[in-house]
Every structure is written in structure tokens, then in C-alpha cells.
Amino acid sequence: MNRNATHHIPDEIIEAYASGLLPHAFSVVVAAHVSLCDKCRATAEACEAVGGVALDHIDGEAPAQDLRARTLSMLDDLPDADQTHARLPRNLPITAPQPARRGIFPGAVAAELGDDGPRWKSLGAGIRQQILTSGPDGTVRLLYIPAGKAVPDHGHGGLEMTLVLQGSFSDHTGHFAKGDVQVVEDDLEHTPIADDGPACICLAATDAPLRFNAMIPRLLQRVFRI
């Protein structure tokens, strides 16, 4: 277990996860991270402990604006509270037995993979991906980036959360190693580069397509569903 993560998930997103309001793609990232990070796990457990009381007092009015501000502009399209709870089942309680870890993959990721290992598809330049799940609320994928290789320069149309499972990567915002999460909003453009050493394997969730600056990535974007 990684007890020394440097980059954590904001408390507002953990609160949404513990309340069962976070879209599935992002919930997978949060569940994987809290299995690696004692600090965020403690936050999630605390939120879960008080979450039932808070939910009992929701009056049924749409929480869109408040929830948007508290979860990095991600949840403003939610319907009213009753409809939301029917559509998005509560996450497996933090304190409940979690799915078994498999190799470098936390239980939440192993559950998405099923019985098979990653079925990588090449994106070029040695970079590979596997889309684990995709829906109207977001997409979660595994990324394999060889040492020294860069994801092409890009911006974001929404929220992206990237958890490092192996190796590390860097961009102008900092260095992200195993257990770290980079949370990126739509005002950031960056070029993540895998550091020397083992290939960087990441779990990444997005709720909108990336905005690539170079022509070739833009042309291939629809094919690769990024």
C-alpha cells in the first residue's frame, strides 16, 4: 500500500463519491486511489459515516449549482436528488470488503478488467490504451506510456482524473508517481511525459474529449475514442 502519495483527490470529489453521486468512471479512480492512499481513505470513511444523515435531509430540489462548485464543475448536469439516487447506485461502502487486487491493479480496476488482463490497443509511438468503460457520464481507461514518451500536447473539454499505477510521469504542473492523482480541469494544457524507469501505467477518467493541438492526434481522436 502506498502511504505517501503526494497528489491527492480533492475532498469535494471524495464527498461526492461517498454520497453515491459521482459518475462511475470517476468513482473507479477514487476507489482505486483510496485503496492506495491512507489519507484519502480516511477522508472517504469520514464522509461515508456522515453521508447517510446528510442524504436523509435532501429536500428533492436540484443541487446542480452547489454540486458543480464543490466537484470541480463536473456534476452540474445532475437531475434532482431523487432521480440522481435512482440512476447512480451508491458505491460499495469504503468499510466493506473490496474486490481483490491483481498485480499492479487495485481491486476497483481488477473488477473492471474482469478475468482477463489488459487488452491493449496501440495509439502509436509505443503508447497503448484499454477503455474499461464508457458512457454518457464519462470514460475510464488504462494508459501504457513507455519511458521517455509523451502524450501529445492537449487541453481538456471537462474534468480529467489520472491515477498512476506504475512508474511516473511529469508535466509543467509537477511530478506524479505511484498512487498520485492528477486532477485537471478545462483550463489546463499540458504534455505529460513518462519518466525514466518502468513504463508508466495510469488509470484515467474523463467526461469530455481531449483537445489536441497537433493535426495527426486530432485526426485519430475519434478512432481512438479519446
N, C-alpha and C positions, 0 to 999 in steps of 0.2 A: 504494500500500500504506500502511495506517495503522501507523506505527511507535510511536505514542504513546498507545495505549489505556490508560485509567486503571483500568478494572474488568476483571479477568482471570478465566479459568476456574480453579478450584482444581486443584492438582496431582493430587489423588486422582482426579478425573474424567478428566484427561488421561491418567493412567496406565491407567485402565480402557479408554479409547479406544484407546491404543496397543497394549493387550493383546488387543483384539478382543472385550472383554466388555461394552462399552457398548451399550445398545439403540439401534436405528437412528435413531430420532427425535433423540436427544441427540447421536449421532455426527454428524449433519448439521450441528448447531450448532457442535460442536467443530471439524469440518473447515473450516467457513466462517470461524470465528474465527481459527484458526491461519494461514489464508491472509492475514489482515489484521494479525496481531499477531506481530512478531518474537520477543517474549519467550515467548509460549506455544508458538510453533512450535519454538523451541529446546528447550523442555521436552519437547514431543512427540517430537522427534527423539532426545533423550537416552533417553526411556522406550522408544522403539522399538528403540534399539541394544541395550538390555539385556533387552528383553522376551522374546526367544526363549530365552535362557538360563533365565529365571525359569519360563517355561511348561514347559520340559523337566523341571523339578523338582516340578511339581504332582503330588501323590500320589493324586488322584482323589477325595479327601474333599470334601464340600460346604463351600465357602468363605463361606457366607452371612453369618455374623455379622461376620467381619472385613471383608468386602467392603462390607457395609452401612455400617459405621462410616467406611470410607475413601471412600465415594462418596455421602455426604450422604443416607443412609437410602434409597437408590434401588435397590440391587441385591440385597436380602435374599431375593427370591423365585427367585433363580437355582437351577437344578438342579445336580448335581455337575459337576465341571470338564469331564469328557469329554463329557457331554451338552451343556453350555453351548457348547463349542467347535464341536460339530456343528451346533447350532441358529443360532449367531450367527457368520457368517463374519468373518474378520479384516478390518479396514478396509484400504482402499487405503494402502499404505505412504506415510508422510509424504514420503519422499525420491523417490517415484515421480512421473512426470508427472501433474499434476492436471487435472481437466476444465477446459475453457476458461471464463473469466469472461465474463459477459454483462451489460454496463451496470453497475448497482449490485450485481448478484447474483454472489457468488463462485461458483467452479466447482461446489462441492457443491450449491448451491442451483439453479444453472442445470441441473444434471443431473436434479434432482427436477422441475423445470418442464418438461423435455423441449424440444421445438421451439417451443412456444407461450410467450408472455409470461404474466404473472399473469392468471388469470381470477377477478377479484374478485367477491365476493358481499357485499352490503350487510348490515351489522349494525345500521344506524341511526345517526343523528347524524353522518353522513359517514364513519364508521368502516367499514372493509371487511376481508375476510379471504379467503385461499385456503388450504384444507387441502392440504398437499403429500402427506402420507402419514399413515396411522393404523392402529394395530394394537394387540395386547394389551400390548405393551411401551411404548407411548406414541404421541403425536400431534405432528407438526410442522406449523406453519402460518406463512404470511406475514400480517402485520397492517399495514394502512394507516390511520394516525391523523392527521387534519388538525391543523394548528397550533392550539393552544388547546383541543383536545378531550381529554376524559378517558375512559379505560376505567373503567366503573363500579367502585366500591369493592368489593373482593373479597379473599377469602383463598384458601388452596390446600389441596388434599387430598393433595398429594405434592410432587414437585420440579418447578420451572419454570426453564428457562434461556431468556433473551431476549437476542438479539444485535441491536444497532442497525446497520442497513444504510444508512440515510439519515436526516438530521435528528437529533433528540434528544428525550428525554423526561426528566421529573423526578418523583420522589415523595419521601416523607419520609426515604428512605434515601440520597438523593443525586441526582446529575445523570449521565445516561448518553448519550454521544454516539457517533458512528460508530465501530464497532469494539469498543465496550464491551459486556460481557456482564453482565446482572443474573442472579444465581443465587439463587433464592427457595425456601425450604423451607416446610413446612406451618404454621409458627408466625408467619408474617407476613401482615398485612392491609395493603393499600395501594391508592392511587388514582393510577395513572400518568397524567400529563398531558403531551401533546406540547408542546414548546416553540415559541416563535415562530420563523418561518422556513419552510423547506420541510417538507412533510408528513413525519411520522416513519414510516418503513417498518422493521419489525422481523421477525426470524425467531424464532419462539417454539416451544419443545418442552415438553410436559407429559406426566406419566404418570398423572394423575388429573384429574377435572373440577374447575373452579374453584368457589369458594363465594361466590356473590354475595349481598350484604346487602340489596339492593333487590328488591322484588317482581317488577317487569317483567323485569329480566335473568334472574331465576330461572325465570320462566315461559317465556322464549325460549331458555333454555340448551340444552335437548335438541334444539330445531330447528337451532340454530347449531353444535351439537356442540362446545361449549366448557365 
